[in-house]
Amino acid sequence: MQNQPTTPATSPSSGAADPGFKLPGQTPDEAMPKTTPDSARQPVEIAPGGMTNTSAAPLRDTSGRDLAIAGAVFLVMLVIYFFVRNAYVQHMVVRRVSPSAAGSAGWLLFVGLGFLSLAAVLAIVNAARYLTLAITGPLLVVGLVTLVAALFVGRR
């Protein structure tokens, strides 16, 4: 017997090199698709506007770390607002406002400041995702309405 040089195994039907892994009953010609889809030759879209809006900035994914930091900052702000609420209620009682009206005004102040700070924190975390009319608009409206209500309730 003669020693023959080792060459990659070739399929007798195609003459191409064996790709290595094959599914049972699969020939190298079956591995390739018969037709290519239309999307195979189009560019990949990386901006939210795509080809129609090239000036739009690409969306930035908000990581869990960013959201955790934002949540911690928001909770710290709520604790601060709770002390501000208590000081505001005390100030209103000293000004001879009834304790129930002062307490209501204090809670309205707390809720208003909370909604406004939530809108600010979300806008800082990811402006492309959260700084929209559908998300920021209601937060700002509720925050401003409750602050105005706190001023009117505190006048009684």
NUNUPA-400082 format. One line per field, with one value per residue: residue in three letters; residue number from 1; y, z, x negated of N, C-alpha, C, O in turn. Coordinates in pm, 1 decimal. Layout:
REM NUNUPA-400082
residuo (ALA / ...)
num (NUM / ...)
n_v (Y / ...)
n_w (Z / ...)
n_u (X / ...)
ca_v (Y / ...)
ca_w (Z / ...)
ca_u (X / ...)
c_v (Y / ...)
c_w (Z / ...)
c_u (X / ...)
o_v (Y / ...)
o_w (Z / ...)
o_u (X / ...)
This chain:
REM NUNUPA-400082
residuo (MET / GLN / ASN / GLN / PRO / THR / THR / PRO / ALA / THR / SER / PRO / SER / SER / GLY / ALA / ALA / ASP / PRO / GLY / PHE / LYS / LEU / PRO / GLY / GLN / THR / PRO / ASP / GLU / ALA / MET / PRO / LYS / THR / THR / PRO / ASP / SER / ALA / ARG / GLN / PRO / VAL / GLU / ILE / ALA / PRO / GLY / GLY / MET / THR / ASN / THR / SER / ALA / ALA / PRO / LEU / ARG / ASP / THR / SER / GLY / ARG / ASP / LEU / ALA / ILE / ALA / GLY / ALA / VAL / PHE / LEU / VAL / MET / LEU / VAL / ILE / TYR / PHE / PHE / VAL / ARG / ASN / ALA / TYR / VAL / GLN / HIS / MET / VAL / VAL / ARG / ARG / VAL / SER / PRO / SER / ALA / ALA / GLY / SER / ALA / GLY / TRP / LEU / LEU / PHE / VAL / GLY / LEU / GLY / PHE / LEU / SER / LEU / ALA / ALA / VAL / LEU / ALA / ILE / VAL / ASN / ALA / ALA / ARG / TYR / LEU / THR / LEU / ALA / ILE / THR / GLY / PRO / LEU / LEU / VAL / VAL / GLY / LEU / VAL / THR / LEU / VAL / ALA / ALA / LEU / PHE / VAL / GLY / ARG / ARG)
num (1 / 2 / 3 / 4 / 5 / 6 / 7 / 8 / 9 / 10 / 11 / 12 / 13 / 14 / 15 / 16 / 17 / 18 / 19 / 20 / 21 / 22 / 23 / 24 / 25 / 26 / 27 / 28 / 29 / 30 / 31 / 32 / 33 / 34 / 35 / 36 / 37 / 38 / 39 / 40 / 41 / 42 / 43 / 44 / 45 / 46 / 47 / 48 / 49 / 50 / 51 / 52 / 53 / 54 / 55 / 56 / 57 / 58 / 59 / 60 / 61 / 62 / 63 / 64 / 65 / 66 / 67 / 68 / 69 / 70 / 71 / 72 / 73 / 74 / 75 / 76 / 77 / 78 / 79 / 80 / 81 / 82 / 83 / 84 / 85 / 86 / 87 / 88 / 89 / 90 / 91 / 92 / 93 / 94 / 95 / 96 / 97 / 98 / 99 / 100 / 101 / 102 / 103 / 104 / 105 / 106 / 107 / 108 / 109 / 110 / 111 / 112 / 113 / 114 / 115 / 116 / 117 / 118 / 119 / 120 / 121 / 122 / 123 / 124 / 125 / 126 / 127 / 128 / 129 / 130 / 131 / 132 / 133 / 134 / 135 / 136 / 137 / 138 / 139 / 140 / 141 / 142 / 143 / 144 / 145 / 146 / 147 / 148 / 149 / 150 / 151 / 152 / 153 / 154 / 155 / 156)
n_v (-117.2 / 216.8 / 527.3 / 783.2 / 1139.4 / 1323.8 / 1478.7 / 1726.1 / 1592.1 / 1540.4 / 1588.7 / 1356.9 / 1449.1 / 1733.5 / 1840.1 / 2029.4 / 2136.7 / 1953.3 / 2080.8 / 2009.1 / 1982.9 / 1822.0 / 1773.5 / 1470.7 / 1301.8 / 1521.9 / 1700.4 / 1893.5 / 2083.7 / 2122.3 / 2275.9 / 2545.3 / 2825.7 / 2828.6 / 3061.5 / 3412.4 / 3631.4 / 3945.6 / 4135.8 / 4083.4 / 4228.3 / 4487.9 / 4783.2 / 4770.4 / 4892.6 / 5142.6 / 5371.1 / 5541.5 / 5664.0 / 5561.5 / 5524.3 / 5726.0 / 5933.1 / 6061.5 / 6235.1 / 6173.8 / 6072.3 / 5773.2 / 5528.4 / 5496.9 / 5240.4 / 5183.8 / 5087.3 / 4846.5 / 4927.6 / 5207.2 / 5264.0 / 5170.9 / 5346.7 / 5584.6 / 5527.5 / 5513.8 / 5776.8 / 5906.8 / 5803.7 / 5913.6 / 6180.3 / 6178.8 / 6128.4 / 6362.4 / 6542.5 / 6464.5 / 6563.4 / 6832.3 / 6862.7 / 6824.6 / 7049.2 / 7250.8 / 7208.2 / 7264.6 / 7532.0 / 7638.5 / 7590.3 / 7754.5 / 7995.7 / 8020.3 / 7851.8 / 7598.7 / 7277.6 / 7050.5 / 7151.1 / 7244.3 / 7004.4 / 6873.5 / 7048.6 / 7013.2 / 6741.4 / 6762.1 / 6926.5 / 6751.1 / 6541.2 / 6684.9 / 6778.2 / 6529.1 / 6418.6 / 6604.9 / 6575.7 / 6309.8 / 6325.5 / 6479.8 / 6311.0 / 6087.5 / 6211.3 / 6275.8 / 6024.6 / 5880.8 / 6055.6 / 6022.9 / 5815.9 / 5866.5 / 6138.8 / 6236.2 / 6349.3 / 6184.6 / 6056.3 / 6239.5 / 6460.6 / 6406.9 / 6368.0 / 6619.1 / 6782.4 / 6680.0 / 6724.5 / 7008.7 / 7091.0 / 6986.3 / 7132.1 / 7394.4 / 7354.2 / 7298.4 / 7547.8 / 7692.9 / 7547.1 / 7581.5 / 7845.2 / 7875.7)
n_w (0.0 / -74.6 / 69.9 / 82.8 / 47.0 / 300.2 / 242.8 / 261.3 / 310.7 / 38.1 / -114.3 / -331.0 / -512.3 / -524.6 / -514.8 / -340.0 / -33.6 / 266.0 / 504.2 / 768.5 / 1029.5 / 993.4 / 961.7 / 1013.1 / 711.1 / 551.8 / 281.5 / 155.9 / -20.9 / 66.7 / 292.3 / 233.5 / 172.5 / -75.1 / -192.4 / -140.0 / 113.8 / 73.2 / 256.4 / 299.8 / 153.9 / 232.5 / 425.6 / 776.7 / 1029.2 / 1253.2 / 1376.7 / 1526.0 / 1336.6 / 1098.1 / 748.7 / 670.4 / 855.8 / 915.7 / 1089.3 / 1346.1 / 1671.1 / 1777.5 / 1974.9 / 2321.8 / 2532.7 / 2853.7 / 3129.3 / 3395.6 / 3613.6 / 3589.0 / 3627.4 / 3889.1 / 4035.1 / 3980.2 / 4104.2 / 4372.0 / 4412.5 / 4377.2 / 4596.1 / 4809.6 / 4763.1 / 4817.1 / 5093.1 / 5182.5 / 5097.9 / 5266.2 / 5513.8 / 5447.0 / 5406.3 / 5668.8 / 5793.8 / 5651.1 / 5723.8 / 5999.3 / 5983.0 / 5870.5 / 6073.8 / 6272.1 / 6156.2 / 6208.9 / 6069.4 / 6034.6 / 6180.7 / 6030.1 / 5768.3 / 5723.3 / 5732.8 / 5508.6 / 5306.5 / 5335.0 / 5258.2 / 4993.4 / 4896.3 / 4927.6 / 4747.7 / 4505.9 / 4479.2 / 4466.3 / 4222.6 / 4036.8 / 4078.4 / 4003.1 / 3728.7 / 3654.5 / 3726.2 / 3560.0 / 3312.3 / 3321.2 / 3339.9 / 3095.9 / 2838.2 / 2575.0 / 2584.5 / 2802.9 / 2810.0 / 2690.7 / 2565.3 / 2644.9 / 2874.8 / 3044.3 / 3041.6 / 3187.3 / 3444.4 / 3502.6 / 3488.8 / 3696.3 / 3912.4 / 3911.5 / 3944.7 / 4199.1 / 4355.5 / 4325.2 / 4436.6 / 4697.3 / 4780.5 / 4773.7 / 4950.5 / 5182.8 / 5244.7 / 5378.2)
n_u (-84.1 / -43.6 / -146.9 / 71.9 / 106.0 / 279.4 / 579.8 / 840.5 / 1162.9 / 1370.6 / 1683.8 / 1826.3 / 2011.2 / 2006.5 / 1746.5 / 1645.0 / 1487.7 / 1534.9 / 1756.1 / 1738.6 / 1922.0 / 2231.2 / 2577.4 / 2760.2 / 2824.9 / 2794.1 / 2670.6 / 2390.3 / 2498.4 / 2758.9 / 2737.3 / 2716.0 / 2929.5 / 3188.2 / 3284.1 / 3221.7 / 3337.2 / 3518.9 / 3435.6 / 3170.7 / 2987.5 / 3017.2 / 2930.6 / 2840.5 / 3052.0 / 2972.3 / 3048.8 / 3328.8 / 3494.2 / 3412.6 / 3360.8 / 3525.7 / 3517.5 / 3244.4 / 3124.0 / 3195.6 / 3104.6 / 2939.8 / 3113.6 / 3053.3 / 2976.0 / 3101.5 / 2932.1 / 2959.4 / 2815.2 / 2807.0 / 3078.9 / 3110.4 / 2946.7 / 3082.5 / 3326.0 / 3244.6 / 3157.7 / 3401.8 / 3547.6 / 3399.8 / 3454.1 / 3729.7 / 3728.8 / 3608.4 / 3805.2 / 4009.2 / 3926.4 / 3927.4 / 4199.9 / 4296.1 / 4181.9 / 4312.8 / 4579.7 / 4561.6 / 4488.2 / 4721.6 / 4908.0 / 4810.0 / 4869.9 / 5135.5 / 5310.3 / 5553.1 / 5482.1 / 5563.6 / 5602.8 / 5343.5 / 5202.1 / 5311.7 / 5226.4 / 4954.0 / 4920.8 / 5003.3 / 4800.3 / 4582.2 / 4653.0 / 4662.0 / 4394.0 / 4272.3 / 4371.7 / 4271.4 / 3995.0 / 3965.3 / 4018.0 / 3796.8 / 3580.2 / 3624.9 / 3593.1 / 3324.9 / 3203.7 / 3263.4 / 3315.3 / 3401.5 / 3584.2 / 3765.0 / 3829.0 / 4076.0 / 4392.4 / 4599.5 / 4507.0 / 4359.9 / 4529.1 / 4786.0 / 4672.6 / 4558.8 / 4788.0 / 4954.1 / 4781.0 / 4749.1 / 5018.5 / 5077.4 / 4895.9 / 4992.7 / 5244.6 / 5164.4 / 5076.9 / 5318.4 / 5482.2 / 5342.5 / 5393.7 / 5631.4)
ca_v (0.0 / 341.0 / 634.6 / 895.6 / 1256.9 / 1346.6 / 1599.5 / 1736.0 / 1505.9 / 1610.7 / 1518.2 / 1316.1 / 1518.9 / 1877.0 / 1874.0 / 2130.8 / 2082.3 / 1916.4 / 2186.5 / 1958.9 / 1936.5 / 1807.3 / 1702.6 / 1342.5 / 1306.6 / 1652.1 / 1715.6 / 2032.9 / 2172.1 / 2149.5 / 2369.0 / 2682.2 / 2852.7 / 2831.7 / 3202.2 / 3505.9 / 3723.4 / 4083.0 / 4215.1 / 4047.6 / 4327.4 / 4621.6 / 4817.5 / 4748.5 / 5018.6 / 5165.8 / 5492.4 / 5522.0 / 5710.4 / 5482.2 / 5596.0 / 5841.5 / 6039.6 / 6037.4 / 6325.1 / 6124.8 / 6007.2 / 5634.5 / 5507.3 / 5447.8 / 5146.5 / 5219.1 / 4967.0 / 4828.4 / 5006.4 / 5344.7 / 5270.8 / 5153.1 / 5473.0 / 5681.5 / 5493.4 / 5552.6 / 5923.5 / 5944.0 / 5774.4 / 6014.4 / 6303.8 / 6164.4 / 6145.0 / 6507.0 / 6607.6 / 6436.7 / 6662.2 / 6962.0 / 6860.9 / 6847.2 / 7189.4 / 7333.9 / 7194.9 / 7338.5 / 7674.5 / 7676.3 / 7590.3 / 7875.6 / 8106.5 / 8010.0 / 7770.6 / 7480.8 / 7164.9 / 6960.7 / 7216.8 / 7246.4 / 6868.1 / 6848.6 / 7127.2 / 6948.3 / 6622.3 / 6806.6 / 6971.5 / 6630.6 / 6472.5 / 6769.1 / 6771.3 / 6393.5 / 6402.4 / 6686.8 / 6516.5 / 6187.4 / 6367.5 / 6524.3 / 6195.4 / 6009.0 / 6285.1 / 6267.9 / 5887.3 / 5850.2 / 6157.1 / 5974.4 / 5726.8 / 5914.1 / 6279.8 / 6244.6 / 6410.1 / 6081.8 / 6018.8 / 6355.9 / 6552.6 / 6384.6 / 6388.5 / 6762.6 / 6838.3 / 6642.4 / 6793.2 / 7151.4 / 7107.0 / 6964.1 / 7244.2 / 7506.6 / 7317.8 / 7311.8 / 7690.2 / 7737.1 / 7480.8 / 7640.0 / 7982.6 / 7874.2)
ca_w (0.0 / -82.5 / 156.6 / 6.5 / 133.7 / 350.8 / 192.9 / 318.1 / 245.7 / -56.0 / -152.0 / -469.5 / -602.0 / -538.9 / -530.8 / -241.3 / 91.5 / 364.5 / 604.6 / 903.3 / 1094.5 / 908.7 / 1020.0 / 944.9 / 588.5 / 488.0 / 193.6 / 162.7 / -98.9 / 141.6 / 401.3 / 185.3 / 128.4 / -219.8 / -231.2 / -33.3 / 138.3 / 27.6 / 359.3 / 310.8 / 86.2 / 283.2 / 541.4 / 909.8 / 1086.1 / 1386.8 / 1429.6 / 1535.4 / 1216.6 / 984.9 / 627.6 / 651.0 / 949.1 / 947.3 / 1194.2 / 1476.7 / 1746.4 / 1809.1 / 2108.9 / 2418.1 / 2624.3 / 2993.2 / 3201.9 / 3528.4 / 3708.0 / 3580.9 / 3690.0 / 4033.9 / 4088.1 / 3972.8 / 4209.0 / 4501.2 / 4419.0 / 4395.4 / 4735.0 / 4895.2 / 4746.4 / 4888.3 / 5236.3 / 5203.2 / 5082.9 / 5384.3 / 5615.9 / 5399.8 / 5432.8 / 5812.2 / 5822.4 / 5592.3 / 5809.9 / 6122.1 / 5948.1 / 5850.1 / 6203.9 / 6341.5 / 6091.8 / 6250.9 / 5978.8 / 6109.9 / 6161.5 / 5922.9 / 5640.9 / 5709.9 / 5699.1 / 5368.4 / 5222.5 / 5342.1 / 5173.7 / 4853.4 / 4864.4 / 4914.4 / 4622.6 / 4394.0 / 4466.9 / 4424.5 / 4079.9 / 3961.0 / 4084.3 / 3922.9 / 3589.2 / 3634.9 / 3733.9 / 3438.0 / 3200.1 / 3331.5 / 3317.3 / 2952.6 / 2778.9 / 2449.6 / 2612.1 / 2901.3 / 2794.7 / 2588.6 / 2614.4 / 2707.7 / 3006.6 / 3125.1 / 3047.9 / 3304.8 / 3568.9 / 3526.1 / 3514.1 / 3832.2 / 4007.2 / 3920.7 / 4000.5 / 4344.0 / 4420.1 / 4329.3 / 4535.4 / 4830.9 / 4815.6 / 4801.1 / 5070.9 / 5295.5 / 5271.4 / 5458.3)
ca_u (0.0 / -118.6 / -100.2 / 124.9 / 118.5 / 415.1 / 645.9 / 975.2 / 1260.9 / 1457.0 / 1804.5 / 1811.1 / 2103.0 / 1984.0 / 1607.0 / 1609.5 / 1435.5 / 1635.5 / 1760.4 / 1716.7 / 2043.8 / 2348.4 / 2689.8 / 2777.2 / 2902.8 / 2778.5 / 2555.7 / 2345.1 / 2584.6 / 2881.4 / 2710.4 / 2731.1 / 3066.7 / 3205.7 / 3300.7 / 3189.2 / 3448.7 / 3499.1 / 3369.5 / 3029.8 / 2903.5 / 3048.1 / 2845.6 / 2894.8 / 3099.7 / 2918.1 / 3108.8 / 3472.6 / 3561.6 / 3369.2 / 3323.0 / 3613.0 / 3481.7 / 3103.8 / 3076.4 / 3236.2 / 2997.6 / 2973.2 / 3166.5 / 2955.5 / 3037.2 / 3079.6 / 2892.1 / 3018.0 / 2735.3 / 2855.3 / 3210.8 / 3093.9 / 2894.9 / 3191.8 / 3422.3 / 3187.2 / 3162.7 / 3541.7 / 3586.2 / 3336.2 / 3530.9 / 3856.3 / 3702.0 / 3588.4 / 3936.5 / 4090.1 / 3887.0 / 3977.8 / 4344.1 / 4316.9 / 4149.5 / 4418.3 / 4698.7 / 4533.1 / 4493.6 / 4862.2 / 4976.0 / 4765.0 / 4940.9 / 5274.8 / 5391.9 / 5597.0 / 5390.2 / 5607.6 / 5572.6 / 5198.1 / 5160.9 / 5348.0 / 5136.2 / 4823.2 / 4919.2 / 5007.8 / 4665.3 / 4499.9 / 4688.0 / 4619.9 / 4248.6 / 4238.3 / 4398.0 / 4176.8 / 3861.5 / 3967.6 / 4001.8 / 3658.4 / 3490.8 / 3642.8 / 3535.1 / 3179.4 / 3160.4 / 3267.9 / 3401.6 / 3459.9 / 3696.9 / 3860.9 / 3863.0 / 4179.5 / 4515.8 / 4683.0 / 4454.6 / 4325.2 / 4643.1 / 4871.9 / 4598.1 / 4547.5 / 4921.2 / 4996.5 / 4693.0 / 4782.7 / 5153.5 / 5074.5 / 4827.1 / 5087.2 / 5346.1 / 5104.1 / 5078.1 / 5455.5 / 5532.4 / 5271.5 / 5439.7 / 5753.4)
c_v (123.3 / 442.4 / 750.0 / 1016.6 / 1276.6 / 1479.8 / 1607.3 / 1649.6 / 1589.5 / 1524.4 / 1477.2 / 1394.1 / 1665.0 / 1914.2 / 1980.0 / 2063.0 / 2054.8 / 2023.2 / 2137.4 / 1902.8 / 1933.0 / 1738.7 / 1571.3 / 1357.8 / 1436.7 / 1651.1 / 1860.7 / 2129.0 / 2207.8 / 2253.3 / 2513.9 / 2706.0 / 2864.6 / 2975.1 / 3289.6 / 3599.0 / 3864.8 / 4166.5 / 4185.5 / 4152.3 / 4470.1 / 4652.9 / 4792.9 / 4883.4 / 5033.5 / 5291.1 / 5473.8 / 5565.6 / 5631.9 / 5569.0 / 5721.3 / 5959.5 / 6017.1 / 6128.3 / 6277.1 / 6051.3 / 5862.5 / 5622.1 / 5449.0 / 5357.3 / 5186.8 / 5091.9 / 4962.0 / 4909.1 / 5151.3 / 5360.2 / 5254.1 / 5281.3 / 5578.5 / 5654.4 / 5532.8 / 5704.1 / 5970.1 / 5917.0 / 5873.8 / 6146.2 / 6295.9 / 6179.8 / 6293.1 / 6579.7 / 6579.8 / 6534.0 / 6802.4 / 6971.8 / 6889.4 / 6992.5 / 7282.4 / 7328.0 / 7273.0 / 7488.4 / 7722.0 / 7682.1 / 7714.1 / 7997.4 / 8100.8 / 7944.7 / 7646.5 / 7362.5 / 7069.7 / 7020.5 / 7221.0 / 7108.1 / 6833.4 / 6924.1 / 7065.1 / 6823.8 / 6658.2 / 6856.8 / 6851.7 / 6559.5 / 6553.4 / 6765.3 / 6632.8 / 6372.0 / 6483.5 / 6627.3 / 6384.1 / 6220.6 / 6409.2 / 6406.0 / 6109.9 / 6079.3 / 6278.7 / 6127.6 / 5855.1 / 5945.1 / 6106.8 / 5888.6 / 5793.1 / 6059.9 / 6295.3 / 6304.0 / 6308.4 / 6044.7 / 6141.0 / 6450.1 / 6530.0 / 6404.5 / 6536.4 / 6824.7 / 6806.7 / 6714.5 / 6939.4 / 7174.8 / 7085.9 / 7073.8 / 7366.7 / 7478.0 / 7330.8 / 7457.8 / 7738.9 / 7673.5 / 7541.2 / 7781.9 / 7984.5 / 7897.4)
c_w (0.0 / 14.5 / 69.2 / 99.1 / 176.0 / 299.0 / 255.9 / 238.7 / 156.4 / -88.8 / -298.0 / -563.3 / -624.4 / -562.4 / -432.9 / -115.0 / 186.9 / 473.4 / 745.7 / 959.9 / 994.3 / 988.6 / 946.4 / 821.7 / 513.2 / 400.8 / 198.1 / 83.4 / -23.7 / 251.3 / 358.4 / 142.4 / -23.2 / -271.1 / -113.9 / -11.3 / 91.2 / 127.8 / 369.6 / 249.4 / 133.8 / 402.3 / 672.9 / 969.0 / 1227.2 / 1450.3 / 1433.5 / 1409.9 / 1094.0 / 867.4 / 608.5 / 738.6 / 994.7 / 1056.7 / 1334.2 / 1543.0 / 1773.8 / 1952.4 / 2198.2 / 2515.2 / 2767.1 / 3070.2 / 3337.7 / 3634.0 / 3708.6 / 3649.5 / 3841.4 / 4098.2 / 4087.6 / 4079.9 / 4347.0 / 4518.2 / 4444.4 / 4538.9 / 4833.0 / 4885.6 / 4818.7 / 5038.9 / 5268.8 / 5195.5 / 5201.4 / 5496.7 / 5576.1 / 5426.5 / 5580.6 / 5850.0 / 5768.1 / 5677.1 / 5939.1 / 6097.8 / 5930.8 / 5982.8 / 6283.3 / 6284.5 / 6117.0 / 6146.1 / 6057.2 / 6079.8 / 6048.9 / 5785.3 / 5617.8 / 5673.4 / 5554.4 / 5273.0 / 5221.8 / 5255.8 / 5025.3 / 4808.3 / 4842.4 / 4782.3 / 4501.4 / 4372.0 / 4421.2 / 4275.2 / 3995.3 / 3963.9 / 4007.7 / 3774.2 / 3561.2 / 3635.1 / 3607.8 / 3317.2 / 3203.5 / 3298.7 / 3168.1 / 2886.9 / 2651.8 / 2474.9 / 2698.6 / 2883.6 / 2676.0 / 2651.0 / 2688.2 / 2847.7 / 3094.3 / 3142.4 / 3168.1 / 3437.9 / 3602.4 / 3558.5 / 3655.7 / 3936.0 / 4023.1 / 3980.1 / 4151.6 / 4417.7 / 4430.2 / 4431.9 / 4677.4 / 4873.8 / 4849.0 / 4926.4 / 5194.7 / 5329.4 / 5363.9 / 5603.3)
c_u (-88.5 / -59.9 / -54.8 / 134.3 / 263.5 / 465.3 / 782.5 / 1071.2 / 1349.9 / 1574.9 / 1790.4 / 1901.2 / 2065.3 / 1839.0 / 1560.5 / 1560.0 / 1549.4 / 1639.1 / 1737.9 / 1844.9 / 2158.2 / 2457.2 / 2705.9 / 2867.1 / 2888.6 / 2653.9 / 2512.0 / 2433.0 / 2711.0 / 2860.6 / 2732.7 / 2875.3 / 3073.1 / 3220.2 / 3261.7 / 3307.1 / 3414.7 / 3421.4 / 3220.1 / 2938.8 / 2930.1 / 2958.4 / 2918.5 / 2932.3 / 3046.1 / 2974.4 / 3259.5 / 3546.2 / 3523.6 / 3329.2 / 3407.1 / 3574.3 / 3338.2 / 3050.8 / 3111.7 / 3119.7 / 3035.4 / 3022.3 / 3058.4 / 3028.3 / 3002.3 / 3048.1 / 2961.7 / 2944.8 / 2781.4 / 2990.7 / 3202.0 / 3042.3 / 3004.8 / 3297.0 / 3372.5 / 3190.2 / 3305.9 / 3587.9 / 3523.3 / 3412.9 / 3664.9 / 3838.5 / 3682.2 / 3722.3 / 4026.9 / 4054.5 / 3931.5 / 4126.9 / 4372.1 / 4286.8 / 4257.2 / 4545.2 / 4678.0 / 4541.6 / 4638.5 / 4938.2 / 4936.6 / 4837.8 / 5091.7 / 5365.6 / 5430.5 / 5505.0 / 5433.2 / 5578.4 / 5421.0 / 5145.1 / 5193.5 / 5256.3 / 4995.8 / 4815.5 / 4928.1 / 4870.7 / 4572.6 / 4526.6 / 4642.1 / 4470.2 / 4202.5 / 4258.8 / 4300.7 / 4036.2 / 3855.8 / 3951.3 / 3857.9 / 3561.2 / 3503.6 / 3581.7 / 3382.3 / 3129.5 / 3155.5 / 3366.5 / 3468.7 / 3582.8 / 3804.3 / 3903.5 / 3957.5 / 4304.3 / 4601.6 / 4635.7 / 4433.2 / 4443.6 / 4733.1 / 4799.8 / 4587.9 / 4683.1 / 4967.0 / 4911.3 / 4727.9 / 4920.9 / 5152.1 / 4998.2 / 4917.3 / 5196.3 / 5291.2 / 5103.2 / 5218.1 / 5513.3 / 5466.4 / 5315.6 / 5560.5 / 5726.4)
o_v (130.1 / 444.0 / 806.7 / 1001.2 / 1250.4 / 1581.9 / 1505.6 / 1636.6 / 1696.0 / 1401.7 / 1557.4 / 1404.6 / 1717.3 / 2015.6 / 2019.8 / 1945.2 / 2126.5 / 2054.2 / 2219.3 / 1784.9 / 2028.5 / 1654.7 / 1561.1 / 1420.1 / 1460.9 / 1606.5 / 1945.5 / 2246.7 / 2314.9 / 2312.8 / 2597.4 / 2618.0 / 2904.6 / 3006.8 / 3245.2 / 3641.6 / 3899.1 / 4258.3 / 4255.8 / 4163.8 / 4564.3 / 4561.9 / 4794.6 / 4978.5 / 4948.0 / 5315.5 / 5398.2 / 5509.8 / 5635.1 / 5675.5 / 5813.5 / 6074.4 / 5959.6 / 6102.3 / 6333.6 / 5977.5 / 5832.6 / 5695.8 / 5362.6 / 5394.9 / 5219.8 / 4999.7 / 5061.7 / 4953.6 / 5212.4 / 5457.6 / 5316.8 / 5320.3 / 5653.8 / 5747.7 / 5580.1 / 5754.1 / 6061.6 / 5998.5 / 5913.7 / 6214.7 / 6395.3 / 6238.0 / 6343.0 / 6668.0 / 6661.8 / 6581.9 / 6882.4 / 7077.8 / 6968.3 / 7051.8 / 7382.4 / 7430.0 / 7341.7 / 7563.0 / 7832.7 / 7769.2 / 7772.1 / 8092.7 / 8171.6 / 7978.5 / 7594.9 / 7348.3 / 7014.2 / 6949.3 / 7203.1 / 7096.1 / 6771.3 / 6870.0 / 7065.3 / 6801.7 / 6591.9 / 6832.4 / 6851.5 / 6521.6 / 6497.3 / 6750.7 / 6620.7 / 6313.7 / 6435.2 / 6628.5 / 6349.9 / 6151.4 / 6377.1 / 6401.4 / 6064.5 / 6014.2 / 6276.7 / 6112.5 / 5806.8 / 5917.8 / 6144.7 / 5888.8 / 5777.6 / 6099.9 / 6358.0 / 6308.1 / 6343.5 / 6005.2 / 6145.8 / 6513.1 / 6623.4 / 6452.7 / 6575.3 / 6910.6 / 6895.3 / 6760.9 / 6989.8 / 7268.6 / 7159.4 / 7105.6 / 7435.1 / 7567.6 / 7370.3 / 7488.2 / 7817.4 / 7739.1 / 7550.5 / 7833.8 / 8088.4 / 7899.0)
o_w (65.9 / 38.8 / -7.8 / 216.8 / 100.1 / 311.6 / 299.9 / 116.7 / 195.4 / -90.6 / -380.1 / -682.3 / -733.3 / -627.3 / -440.4 / -92.3 / 187.6 / 530.7 / 835.8 / 940.0 / 919.8 / 1074.0 / 829.3 / 828.8 / 418.8 / 442.1 / 240.9 / 118.8 / -47.4 / 298.5 / 442.5 / 82.9 / -89.2 / -380.7 / 0.7 / -107.7 / 71.8 / 89.1 / 441.4 / 289.7 / 80.6 / 472.7 / 679.1 / 960.7 / 1312.3 / 1568.4 / 1353.1 / 1378.7 / 994.3 / 885.3 / 538.3 / 700.2 / 1101.0 / 1111.9 / 1432.1 / 1477.7 / 1791.7 / 2040.8 / 2156.1 / 2572.5 / 2797.2 / 3074.9 / 3386.2 / 3732.0 / 3814.7 / 3721.0 / 3914.6 / 4204.9 / 4183.9 / 4139.5 / 4430.0 / 4626.2 / 4523.5 / 4597.0 / 4929.8 / 4985.7 / 4875.9 / 5105.5 / 5369.5 / 5276.6 / 5234.6 / 5567.3 / 5661.8 / 5465.3 / 5613.6 / 5929.9 / 5831.8 / 5699.5 / 5984.0 / 6180.0 / 5971.9 / 6002.0 / 6353.7 / 6357.7 / 6050.5 / 6135.7 / 6136.3 / 5967.9 / 5979.7 / 5695.2 / 5504.9 / 5592.1 / 5485.4 / 5171.0 / 5119.2 / 5187.5 / 4941.4 / 4694.8 / 4748.4 / 4712.4 / 4405.3 / 4258.8 / 4346.4 / 4208.4 / 3892.6 / 3862.6 / 3952.8 / 3702.5 / 3455.6 / 3552.9 / 3554.2 / 3229.6 / 3098.5 / 3236.5 / 3119.1 / 2881.0 / 2623.6 / 2394.4 / 2670.5 / 2938.4 / 2575.4 / 2773.1 / 2784.7 / 2931.2 / 3206.8 / 3247.2 / 3245.0 / 3533.9 / 3717.7 / 3646.2 / 3727.5 / 4037.2 / 4135.2 / 4057.7 / 4224.8 / 4531.6 / 4532.5 / 4506.2 / 4768.3 / 4990.8 / 4942.2 / 5001.0 / 5300.1 / 5434.4 / 5423.3 / 5683.9)
o_u (-192.3 / 60.7 / -132.4 / 166.7 / 356.8 / 397.5 / 836.0 / 1061.1 / 1398.0 / 1566.1 / 1746.1 / 1871.5 / 2089.5 / 1813.2 / 1444.2 / 1587.4 / 1649.5 / 1534.7 / 1719.5 / 1874.0 / 2179.8 / 2429.1 / 2669.1 / 2973.0 / 2963.7 / 2546.8 / 2590.3 / 2440.7 / 2767.0 / 2957.4 / 2765.9 / 2937.6 / 2977.2 / 3174.0 / 3268.0 / 3370.8 / 3298.1 / 3349.1 / 3149.0 / 2823.0 / 2871.3 / 2914.5 / 3041.5 / 2854.5 / 3070.6 / 2949.8 / 3313.9 / 3651.4 / 3595.8 / 3270.2 / 3365.4 / 3595.9 / 3314.6 / 2943.9 / 3063.0 / 3046.0 / 3153.5 / 2978.4 / 2981.5 / 3130.6 / 2887.6 / 3129.5 / 3015.1 / 3004.5 / 2793.9 / 3014.1 / 3278.6 / 3089.7 / 3018.8 / 3350.9 / 3450.1 / 3221.8 / 3329.0 / 3659.6 / 3588.0 / 3434.1 / 3709.9 / 3924.1 / 3732.5 / 3750.1 / 4112.4 / 4143.2 / 3969.1 / 4175.9 / 4460.6 / 4359.3 / 4289.9 / 4610.4 / 4769.8 / 4594.7 / 4673.2 / 5023.1 / 5019.2 / 4864.6 / 5167.3 / 5483.5 / 5351.6 / 5455.8 / 5347.9 / 5534.1 / 5375.3 / 5053.4 / 5112.6 / 5213.5 / 4927.9 / 4715.5 / 4867.1 / 4829.7 / 4493.0 / 4432.6 / 4589.3 / 4424.2 / 4105.4 / 4173.4 / 4252.8 / 3966.3 / 3751.1 / 3879.0 / 3803.3 / 3469.7 / 3402.6 / 3524.8 / 3318.2 / 3024.4 / 3053.4 / 3486.4 / 3582.3 / 3675.9 / 3923.2 / 4006.2 / 3924.4 / 4319.3 / 4669.5 / 4717.0 / 4482.8 / 4457.2 / 4756.0 / 4859.8 / 4606.2 / 4692.2 / 5013.3 / 4963.7 / 4735.6 / 4939.5 / 5218.4 / 5032.3 / 4918.1 / 5236.3 / 5364.2 / 5126.3 / 5235.7 / 5586.0 / 5529.3 / 5277.7 / 5589.0 / 5819.4)
